[in-house]
Structures are given as C-alpha cells and as structure tokens.
Amino acid sequence: MKLRPICGIELRPRIVYEIEVDTCPKCGGVWLDGGELNKLLAKVREYHDEYYSYEDYRRWEERYKTERKKRGIFEFFEEIFD
C-alpha cells in the first residue's frame, strides 16, 4: 500500500498505456515509480509511430498542429491522465 506523500491518502493503481501508475483519488495526482516515465514515453512513441503510418492520421495531425499552439510537457501529461 502506497500513501500520498502530502496527506497520507492511499494511492490507487491505474493502468496507462499498459503501465501501472499510482494515482491519488482526491486530487488526481500521479506518482511514477523508477523507470515508469521512460516506459510511458516509449509507449507514446510506439503508438505515435504506429498511427503515424496512416495517411488520415498524418493529415489530421498536420491540421491539429496548425490550429493549436505547441503544448508544453505538463499539458501533454494532463491529457494522458484525464
């Protein structure tokens, strides 16, 4: 059992891209064990490469990039863990 460092609430495991991460049920915070960030980034790259091979996806991504400004790393992870 892992506890949230700040208030002591029990963290709940959650599967994200086939990797188990710990989340706080109160605030939604995410805690990663050693190596999990690298595993998540590798999975994101893998999925990107797989989907980028489809012409429809490439067209959608190009439109998306032109319509929306470049996001920072925090916004990227907020979308993943929503």
N, C-alpha and C positions, 0 to 999 in steps of 0.2 A: 504494500500500500504506500503510495507516494502522496505527500501532503504539499499543498501550495505553500511556497516559502513565506509569503507575506501574512496570511491569515490562518493557515493550518487546515484549510478545506481539502478534503480528499480529491485528488485528481482522477479523472476518468479517462481510460484509454479510448482512442478513436483511430480508425484506420483511414489514412490519407495516402492515396497512390500506393496502396498495398503496404504501407509502413505504419506501424503503430506509434502514435504520438500521444502525449498526455495533455488533456485539456481541463481547464477549470470550469465547472458547471455554473459558477457565479458570474465571473467576468468574461469567460471565453478565452482567457489567456492560454497560450500554447507553450509547453515545455518539451524540449527535444533532448534526448539522451545523446551521448557521444556518437558521432557518425551519422545521426539521423538527418541532419541538414544536408550533408553530402549525398545521402541516399535520395532525399526528396528532390534535390537539384538534378541528380542523374535521371530520375524518373520523368521529371518535367522535360528534360532534354530529349529523352527517348520518345515520349509521346509527341513532342513537337516535331521531331524528325519523321515519325510515322505519319502524322496528319499532314505535315507539310508536303508530303509526296502527292497529295491530292490537289489537282488544279483548282477545284472550287475553294478549298481552304486557302490556297495561296492568294486567290483573288480577294477573298473575304479579309484576310489579314492585311493586305495592302490598303484596302478601303478603311479598315479599322485604324491603322497607323496614321493615315492622313486625317481622319476625323477626330482623333483623340491625341492629346499631347502625350509625350513619353512619360510613363509612370515610374515612380521610384520603387525600390525594393519593398517598402512597407505596404504600399497599395497592392502590389503583386501578391504578397502573402495574405493580406486581408481577404482577397478574392478566393484564394485557395481554401481558407479555413472558415468561410461563411457557411 
